[in-house]
Amino acid sequence: MPQLIVTAERLNKRKLIPVSFSDRESVVGVVKKGFTFEGEEIAYVPNPDLGKWYKDRDGYFYWGGGVIVQQPAGSFIAQTSFYPNWMLTLKIPQIWPSSTGKNVGIAVVDTGIDAQNKQLIYDKSNYYIFDKNASLQDTHGHGTHCAGLIGAANDQGKFIGAAPDCNLFVCKISEKGSLKKSELTRYADAINWCADQKDIHVISISWGSFINDQKIISDMQAAVNNAFQKNKVLVCAMGDARQFNDPGPLYPASLDNTIGTGSIPVENVLYPYVNKSLATLTEGYNIPSFGLNDQLIGMSGTSQSNAIIAGVIALIIEKKNFTYYPAEIKNILLEISTFQDFHGVKIPVVDGDLLLKYFQ
């Protein structure tokens, strides 16, 4: 049996595989992050929407989204230690022989980056920061987590992003996980900075804010239009809603000339805002990536989905030999997505088979 490591902060130990995550009767205990055990993947689960499940030697079950699998030595898989579920679903390892995002510049508009993490290779001389007295060092963890999903390298065999050969650029807009009303102008400032950098191709914004000030919205739209006209692809998280089919809207994802992304809904746990700006969705629940201090942690939200899709866009841009338009990239994402029904609403989800076919 393969060795498994728990990446979730807390993971339920169950006597049987439930039909929904809300089922508490099957729970017999809880294991914490770092717990290791031997287990095998279960071929049949009652509800396929819950994803993979593993059974340990004692007959207990664990949700696959909360663990990683250590592979045996002697293969390319062993170089990365594991492939998380989202990567396997999207067929990313099968795409890498054709494209790894080489030389594609991706700006991560977020809380900075962990400068001590050797897996995160970024431009240390060219960056945006909201205050000249602030440091690029991420003290929150959100920016580092998203940067890892986009482009973590693989020089230490610990973790790899969707586009491991891309060029990361850091755009720090906050020390925290949110912006005050007085700080909302930073969105436009950061986007305009990215628009002026010839080596940036994708602007990844795994952030969103409710904004009622029409002047701020107008300035943000002008900045987005500026970047769009300079051939920058703006991919933005739709934001996490409290219930399904809530239209929001959050900005900048709901502006024209952006690509709004969301997470595949997980009942009673995770929902994206859904409005006309939503282009596509992918997995976003308990996604493993780097936190601070080189730690591997699971985080959930449209932020994680957005970072994954930003990496996918980098793969597409390399395949197209850097000959593209932002609207064309959005159309490709639509073409590689299929509609899934959730509570009677059809929502677009990136299809791994279609994505792989695009690269073949």
N, C-alpha and C positions, 0 to 999 in steps of 0.2 A: 504494500500500500504506500502511496506517496505521503510525504510529510506535509502537513498544512499548518499555517500560522494565522492566528486571528488578527485582523487589522482593524476591526471595529472597536470602539471604546468598550462596548458591552455586546455580547452576542448570546442569544438564547440557545440553550441546550434543550432539545425536544425529544420526546419519546416516540413521536411520529411526525411525518411531514404534514404541515397544516394545509388547509385549502385557502387560508388568508393569513396575513401577518397579524391580524387582530386576535386570532385564536390563542387564548392563554391556557386552555386546558392541557395542551400538549407540552407546555413548558415545564421542565423538571429542574432547571437550574440556569445559571448564567456564567459564562467564561469571559475573561477580560482580554484586552489587547496584549498580544505577545504570547498568549497561550498556544502551545503546539500539541498536535496529536496526529496520529496516522488515520487516514480515512480514504474511502473510495467514493467516486461520484455515483449518484443514483440515476439510473437510466430513465425511470418513469417517476414523474411527480404528478399529484392530483391536479394542480393548477400550474400549467406551463408559464403563466405570466409571472410567477414568483421566481423564475430563474433556476439556477443550479442548486442542488443540495448534496451534502456529503454525509456519509454514515461512518462513525468511528468503530473501533474494534469491539466496543461494548454495546453497539447497537443503537447509539443515540445519533440524532440528526442535527446538522448545522447548515444554515443558509450560506450558499456559495458566495454571495456578495460581500460577506463579512470575513472572508478568508483569502489567503493566497496559497498557491501550490508551489513548493520547491521541486524543481525538476532535477533528474539525475545529471551528473556531469557528462561532458563529452558531446554536447550538442549546442547549436546556436541558442536554443531556448535557455540552456544553462547559463549563458552569458548574461542574461537579464534576470536570472533567478526565477522569474515567473512572467506570465502574461495575464493581466487582469481580465475579468470577464468582458468588459466593454471592448477591449482590444481584440479579443477572439471573435466577438459578435460582429465587429466591423471588418474582420479579416485583415487587419492592419499588418501583421507579420507577413502575410502573403503578398502584400503590396510593396513592402520594402525593397525587394529586388528591382522594382521598377522606379520607385521614388521614395526618398527619405526627407524631402523638403530642403534639399541642399541649396544653400545660398538664399533661401527665401527669408526675408526679414519680417519678424513678427513683433510688434510692440505690445507689451502686456501692461495695460492701463489698470493699476491696482494699488496694492499697499507696499510695493517695493519687492525686494528679493533677498533671500538669505545669501549674503556674500561669501559665507564659509562653505557653501555646498558646491563641491567640485563637479557635480553632475550638471549644474546649471551654468552654461557658458553664455555669457551676455556681453554686450559692448560696454566696457567700463569707462569709456571716454566720451560717449555720446548718449545722453539720456535726458529725460524731463523730470523735474522735481518741483513740487508745489511751493516749496520754500527753500531758498538758498542756504538756510541754516539747518535744514533737515538732512538726514542721511538716506542713502538708497537702501540701507539695511531694513529688511522687513521685521517689524516687531509684532505684527499681528498674525501672519502666517498665510493669509488668503492669497496674496500675490505669489508667494513661493509655490503654493499648492497648484495654482493655475499654470504657472510657468513650467512646472514639472510635467503636467499633462500635455502641454503643447510640445515642449522640446527638451526634456531631460536627456542628457547624453548617456553613454553606456560604458564609460571608461573604467568603472569600478564594479560592473556587473550587479548593480543593485536595483535599478529601475530605469525605464525608458519611456519617453514620451511618444506621441503619435508621429511627430516629425523630428527625429533626433538630430538631424543635420541642419536644422534651420538656424537662423541667427536671431537670438533674442535681444530685444531692446526694452529697457525698463522705463516706464512712465508712472511715477509714483504720485498719486493724487491725494493720499491720506495715510495717516498712521493707523487709523481705525478701520472698522468694517462698514462705515457709513459716512455720509457727508451731512454737515449742518446746512441750513438754508443759506447761510452766508458764504458757504464753500462751494456751492453748486456751479459757479463760474469755472471751476477747475476742469470740468468736462470739456468745455469749448477750448480752453487754453491748451489742454493736452492733445486734443484732436488736431488743432491747428499746428502744434509742434510736429506731430507725426506727419502731417501733410507736407511739411517742408523737408522731410528727410528722404532723400532719393533711395536709400537702401532699405526703407520700410515698405513692405508690400501689403501686409495685413495688420489691421488695428483690432486687437482683441480686448473687448470691454466686458468683463464678467461682473459688471456693476449695474445698478439701476436705481433710480430715485423717482418718487412721486413729485412732480413739479407743477405748480399752478401759475408761477410767474411767467407771463407770456414773453417778457423781454429775455429771460434766461433761455426759454425754449427757442426763441427766434435766433439767439446767438449760437446755440448749440446746432440748430439746423444749418445755419450759415457755415459753421465749422465743418459739419458733416459734408455739406455740398462742396466745400473747398477740397476736402480730402478725396471725395468721390471723383471730382474733376481731375485730380492728380493721380488717378488710377489706384487709389488705396481701397482695399476691401475692408469695410467696417463690419465686424461680426460682434453682436451685442446680446447679452443675456436678457431674456424676457422678464426674469424675476420670479420669485417663489410666492405663489398665491396660497391662501388658506383653504380654498375650495376650487373644484374643477370648473373650468369655463369662465372664470373671472377675467374680464377683459383688461383690468388694470386702468390705464396703461402706465408703464414705467418708461423713463427716458434714460439713455438715448435710444434704446431698442425700438421705440415706437415712432422714431423720426423717419422721414423719407430717406432713401439711399443707404439704409442699413440692412443687414441681414439679421433678423431676430431669431434667436435660438432658444430652445427650451428642453426640459427634461421629460422623459417618458413618465407619465404619472404612476405613482405608487399609492394605492388606495390608503387614505387616512394618514399618509406620511408626506408625500411630495407632489405638488401640482405646479405647473407653469401657468403664467398668465397667458390667455389665449385671445388674440385679436388678429386683425388683418396683417399685422407686421410679422407674425410668426411664419418663418420659412420652413423650419424642420426641427425635429427633436432627436435626441439620443439618450443613452443611459446617463443618469445623474445621481443615483442613490448609492451612498457609501462607496465613493470612488477613491481608490488608494493613490496617493501621491506624496511628495515631500512636504513636511511641515517645517518648523524651525528646528535647528540643531540636528539636521540630517535625519530626522525621524520620519518613518513612513506612517501616515495616518489616513483614515478614511473621512471624507467630507461629502456632503450631499447638497445638491441644488443646481439650478440652471447655470450657476457660475462654472461648475465642473463640466456640464454639457457643452457650454460655450467654448471652453478651452479645448476640449476634445475636437470640436468641429473646426476651430481655428487651425489646429494641427492638420486636420483632413484637408482644409483649404490649401495649406502649404504644399501638401503632396500633389494636389491638383495643379497648382501653379508651376511646380517643377516639371510635371508631365507635359504641360503646355509650353514648355521652354520660355516661360515668362511672357508669353504673348496672350494677353487676356484683357477683358474689361470687367469691372466689378459686377455689372448686371449679368454678364455671361457666367461668372462663378455662381451667382445665385441660381441661375437657371440650371446649372449642372447639379447643384444640391437638390433642387426640386426633382430632377430626372432620376437621381439615385435614391429617392425616398418613395416609400409606399404608404398608403393610408391605412391606419388602424382604427378600429372602432373603440371608443371609450365612452361609456354612458350615452350611447347614441350619437356621439359627435366623432366625425372622421378627423383624425389628426395625422400629420405627415411625420414619418420616422425614417431616419437614414437606414437603408437596407444594405447589409454587409455584402450580400451576393451581387447586388447591382453596383455597389462601389468597387468591388473586386473586378467585375466585368468591365467597368470603365477603364481600368488600368491594363487589361489584357489585350 
